[in-house]
């Protein structure tokens, strides 16, 4: 009543005005509410994943090692799998396990293995399906986003696998930075 007296509006006009304000708010706020149900994330392009895998393979060849390399997306699903001609087939499974472990625990597998050894991470995790706590799995990150992981297996030692994996990431880092 006080508002209608001040603005000279009738009660019916107030209801219409309030309805108009409510409808306007719904229209304006609808996109914001819809955005709450949508998640966006950065993803590793398959072409970049392939270049990364080839670079890791080439680095190991240069160092004299035949390896398998797997590049996985941010969810642990393989995007690229490469195996050099004399690398045992089982190396692909190990490389895939290293990439999966790295992405799942968001750290390089050498750091994961050290954390288990030091007791910072429970040793029971090693028994979980797919966990491969061997050096050679490296996370792929850019611009503060986790994009995926690369796993390398077949060199004589996880440190050499990891060096090749890091060389692969370094080779495409300029394509990842945004």
C-alpha positions in Angstrom: 0.0 0.0 0.0 2.8 2.4 0.9 4.5 1.8 -2.5 1.3 2.2 -4.4 0.6 5.5 -2.6 4.1 6.7 -3.4 4.1 5.7 -7.1 0.4 6.1 -7.7 0.0 2.4 -8.7 -2.9 0.2 -8.1 -2.5 -3.2 -6.6 -3.1 -4.8 -10.1 -0.3 -2.8 -11.6 2.0 -3.9 -8.8 1.2 -7.5 -9.5 2.0 -7.0 -13.2 5.2 -5.2 -12.4 6.3 -8.0 -10.0 5.4 -10.6 -12.5 7.4 -8.8 -15.2 10.4 -8.6 -12.8 10.2 -12.3 -12.0 10.0 -13.3 -15.6 13.0 -11.1 -16.5 15.0 -12.6 -13.7 14.2 -16.1 -14.9 15.3 -15.3 -18.4 18.5 -13.5 -17.3 19.5 -16.2 -14.7 18.6 -19.3 -16.8 22.0 -19.5 -18.6 23.8 -19.2 -15.3 21.8 -22.1 -13.8 22.2 -24.2 -16.9 26.0 -23.6 -16.7 26.0 -25.3 -13.3 25.1 -28.6 -15.0 27.9 -28.4 -17.6 31.5 -29.2 -17.0 34.2 -28.0 -19.4 37.8 -29.2 -19.5 40.8 -29.1 -21.7 41.6 -32.3 -23.7 44.7 -33.6 -25.3 44.3 -33.6 -29.1 45.0 -37.0 -30.8 47.5 -35.5 -33.2 49.5 -34.1 -30.3 49.3 -37.4 -28.5 50.7 -39.1 -31.5 53.5 -36.6 -31.9 54.3 -37.1 -28.2 54.4 -40.9 -28.5 56.6 -40.7 -31.6 59.0 -38.3 -29.9 59.3 -40.6 -26.9 59.9 -43.6 -29.2 62.5 -41.7 -31.2 64.3 -40.6 -28.0 64.6 -44.2 -26.8 65.7 -45.4 -30.2 68.4 -42.7 -30.1 69.4 -44.0 -26.7 69.5 -47.6 -28.1 66.3 -48.9 -26.5 63.3 -50.6 -28.1 60.2 -49.6 -26.2 56.4 -49.4 -26.1 54.7 -46.1 -25.4 51.1 -45.3 -24.5 49.6 -41.8 -24.3 46.3 -41.6 -22.3 43.7 -38.9 -22.0 42.8 -37.2 -18.7 40.5 -40.1 -17.9 43.1 -42.8 -18.4 41.8 -44.0 -21.8 44.5 -44.7 -24.3 44.8 -42.3 -27.2 47.9 -43.7 -28.8 49.8 -47.0 -28.4 53.1 -47.5 -30.2 55.5 -50.5 -29.9 58.9 -50.7 -31.6 59.5 -53.8 -33.7 61.5 -55.8 -31.3 59.7 -54.8 -28.1 57.9 -57.6 -26.4 54.1 -57.3 -26.7 53.7 -57.3 -22.9 55.5 -54.0 -22.8 52.4 -52.3 -24.1 50.4 -53.5 -21.1 53.1 -52.2 -18.8 53.3 -48.8 -20.6 49.5 -48.6 -20.4 49.6 -49.4 -16.7 52.2 -46.7 -16.1 50.2 -44.1 -17.9 47.0 -45.1 -16.1 48.7 -45.0 -12.7 50.2 -41.7 -13.4 46.9 -40.1 -14.4 45.0 -41.8 -11.6 47.3 -40.6 -8.9 48.2 -37.3 -10.7 51.9 -37.8 -10.4 54.8 -39.4 -12.2 55.0 -43.1 -11.4 58.6 -42.7 -10.1 57.2 -40.3 -7.4 54.3 -42.6 -6.7 56.7 -45.6 -6.2 58.9 -43.4 -3.8 55.9 -42.3 -1.8 54.9 -46.0 -1.3 58.4 -46.9 -0.3 58.6 -43.9 2.1 55.1 -44.8 3.6 53.5 -41.5 2.5 51.1 -43.5 0.4 49.6 -46.8 1.6 51.2 -49.9 0.1 47.8 -51.4 -0.3 47.3 -49.3 -3.4 49.8 -51.5 -5.3 47.3 -54.4 -5.2 44.6 -52.4 -6.9 43.8 -53.5 -10.5 45.8 -51.6 -13.1 48.2 -49.9 -10.7 51.8 -50.1 -12.0 54.2 -48.5 -9.5 57.2 -48.5 -11.8 59.1 -45.5 -13.1 58.2 -44.5 -16.7 54.7 -42.9 -16.3 54.6 -39.1 -16.6 51.7 -36.7 -16.3 51.0 -34.3 -19.1 50.0 -30.8 -17.8 49.6 -27.4 -19.3 48.2 -24.1 -18.2 47.3 -25.6 -14.8 45.2 -28.4 -16.4 45.8 -32.1 -16.3 45.6 -33.3 -19.9 46.7 -36.9 -19.7 49.7 -39.1 -19.1 52.4 -41.0 -21.1 53.8 -44.4 -20.1 56.9 -46.0 -21.5 58.2 -49.5 -21.0 61.0 -51.6 -22.4 64.2 -49.7 -21.7 66.6 -51.4 -19.2 65.3 -49.5 -16.2 62.4 -47.2 -15.3 64.6 -44.2 -15.1 65.4 -44.6 -18.8 61.7 -45.2 -19.6 60.9 -42.0 -17.7 63.6 -40.0 -19.6 62.0 -41.0 -22.9 58.5 -40.2 -21.6 59.7 -36.7 -20.5 61.4 -36.2 -23.9 58.1 -36.9 -25.5 56.3 -34.4 -23.3 59.0 -31.8 -23.9 58.8 -32.2 -27.6 55.1 -31.1 -27.7 55.1 -28.7 -24.8 54.8 -25.7 -27.1 51.6 -27.2 -28.5 50.2 -27.7 -25.0 50.9 -24.3 -23.5 48.0 -21.9 -24.1 
